[in-house]
Amino acid sequence: MASLDFIPQYKPEEIYSLAGKSIKFDTKADIEPYLTNLNSLTGIKKLDFSGNTIGIEASLELSKSITLHAKTLEEVNFADFFTGRLKDEIPQCLEYLLPSISQCPQLHIVNLSDNAFGLTTIEQLEKFLSEAIYLNHLILSNNGMGPFAGERIGKSLYKLSLSKSTQGQSSLKTFICGRNRLENGSINYLSIGLKNHKDLQVVKLYQNGIRPSGIKKLISQGLKFNTQLTILDLQDNTITKKSGSVLADNLPQWPELKELNVNDCLLNPKGSLDLIKSLEKTKFNKLESLKLQYNELDNDSLKILSSIISENLPVLTKLELNGNRFEEDSELIEKIQSIFEERGFGELDELDDLEELDSEDEDEDESDEEDDEEEEEEIDLNELELKLKESTTKEDKKVEDIASELEKTHI
């Protein structure tokens, strides 16, 4: 994973960390000694409880301590924090923890990765994501979401964009949601959600089983509107020529791009060529990392790539090409290596698993250009977004009416 520029460097006295201690917090008594220490401190900006496990009673106590530090907290790391917990425990823990962190006005970074959330916690996550107007960077990877939970995450992101806009807050800047089996079933609402966060800079959706039609929609009706992107990671989804051309066509929409990762995406020779030709047409002054492993990229693409690095990719420092269809001792590879040597920076990955293209493979590429994915029903995402906006407005009005009635009752 590339270094994430949004992670601040804190002073030691600004961090309270129990990371990786494997402590089991079940009761108030279990966590109280640690919270006594935490509560005695001031100016805490980062709270890191990752690599431990917490139960319901301890979660209530921790939520109280978070409230005490609400004015200064900037980052909370709850990754790998519920190991061994029953599926009914985790939602109740989140009912205490998430509302407390959503009320911290300086809290911009939340890491909830490596927790077995899935559908059982989606209501708690939905509420949190819809209301976390101070949140700028969300890391939510390896949580067992699946497409249905992913769809609801997408809806929540859209609602969050409306809440942020209403409160005068900038949009989400980072959305990392890898290894969550999002698949195509989540893409409609995920595209809408991401599209409406105009300031998005980092999007990582690696290893999600998204198929070509899903990638096509994600880019053409979602990510192409996120013109501030600096990192786009789609590793280990399936792109092929079908959506590879869409990715290629929209690359110029991201002039700030520093990293593009499409390793293991099965672009195939034609999809790879489309992508390289797009790089040939547009100069990417900020692209530092280009990851193209295991995409059946062949000599046609390699020839163009070797000719454009000097002019079109002036700051490229990392190029990954292993697992493609050319020879390791190719003159084109030597040319790329010499460019890096002349610059004094830049490196090529180890080419220890290259694939040779024979005539039989070429025939297969011609006759079976696309994968066997079933065609999905076309849905107008503009219309879907309008309906989502209407339903969100109705929900907000209902909440306002209930609050108004409660006020009258208390008078």
C-alpha positions, 0 to 999 in steps of 0.5 A, a space after each residue: 500500500 502506498 504511503 497515505 499522505 493524510 496520516 499526520 505525524 503526531 507527537 508521542 504525548 498526543 497519542 494513546 495507543 494499546 495497539 497490538 496488545 491482544 487485550 480482552 476487554 469484557 467488563 468495566 473492570 477490564 478496561 478501567 485501569 487503561 481508561 483511568 490513565 487515558 482520562 488523566 491525559 490532555 491534548 490526545 489527538 490519536 486513539 489507537 486500540 487496534 489489535 485488541 478485542 472489546 465487549 459491550 460493557 467495556 465499549 460503553 466505558 470507552 465511549 465515555 472516555 472518547 467524549 472526554 477527549 472529543 475536543 482534541 481527537 483527530 484520529 481513531 484506529 479501531 481496526 481488528 478490535 472485535 476478534 472472537 466476538 459474537 455477531 450479536 455483540 458487535 452491533 451493540 458495541 458499535 451503538 456505544 462507540 460510533 455515536 461518541 466518535 461522530 461527535 468529535 469536531 476535530 476527528 477526521 480519520 477513522 479506521 474500522 478495518 479487519 473487523 467482521 461487520 457484514 450485514 449484522 452491523 449495517 444499521 449502526 454503520 449507516 447511521 454513523 456514515 450518514 451523520 459523520 460530517 467531520 469525517 474526511 478519511 474513512 478506512 473500511 477494508 476487510 469487513 465482510 460487507 458483501 454487495 447488499 451491505 456495500 449498497 447501503 454503504 453507498 447510500 450512506 455516503 450520498 447522505 453524508 455528502 448532503 449532510 456535509 454540504 448543509 453544515 458547510 463541511 468539505 466532502 470526504 477525501 479518502 475512501 478505502 474499502 478493499 477486500 469486502 466482496 462489494 461485487 457489481 451489486 453495490 455499484 449503483 449506489 456506490 457510484 452515486 455516493 462517491 460521485 457526490 464527494 467532489 473533494 475525493 483524493 484517495 479511492 481504494 477498492 481492491 479485491 472486491 470481485 467487481 466485474 467489467 460492467 460494474 467497473 464501467 459504471 463505477 468509472 463512467 457514472 461515478 469516479 470520473 466526477 472525482 477530478 481531484 483523485 491522487 490515488 486510484 486502486 482497483 487491484 484484483 477486480 476484473 476489467 478486461 477490454 470492456 471496461 478498460 477502454 472506459 478507464 482509458 477514456 477517463 484517465 484525463 479526468 484525473 490530472 492530479 493522479 499520483 498512483 494508478 493500481 490495476 494489477 491483476 485486473 485482466 485488462 487483456 492485450 487490447 485493454 492494456 493497449 487502450 490504457 497505454 495509448 491514453 497515457 500517450 495522449 495526455 501528460 501526467 506530470 504527477 504520476 509516480 506509481 503505475 501498477 500494471 502486473 498480470 494484465 496480458 500486456 504485450 509488446 505493442 503496449 510495451 513499445 508505446 510505454 517505453 517511448 512515452 515515459 520520458 515526456 509524458 511520465 516525468 516523475 514516474 518512480 515505480 513501474 510494475 509490469 511482472 506477469 505480462 506477455 513479453 520477454 524479460 531481456 526485451 530491448 524495450 525493457 532495457 530502454 525503460 531501465 536506461 531512462 530511469 538510470 539517466 533520471 537518477 530515480 525510478 525502478 521497475 519491479 522484478 520480472 520473474 513471472 512473465 508469460 509468453 504469447 503464442 499464436 493460440 493465445 492470439 486466436 483466443 484473444 480475437 475470438 473471445 475478446 470479452 468475458 462471459 459476464 451476463 448483461 445487466 439491466 441498464 439503470 439510469 443512475 441520475 434517476 436513481 440519485 433523484 429518488 435517493 435525494 427525495 427519500 433522504 429529504 423525507 426521512 430528514 423531515 420526519 426526524 425534524 417533525 419528531 424532534 418538534 413534537 418532543 420539544 412540545 411535550 417537554 414544554 
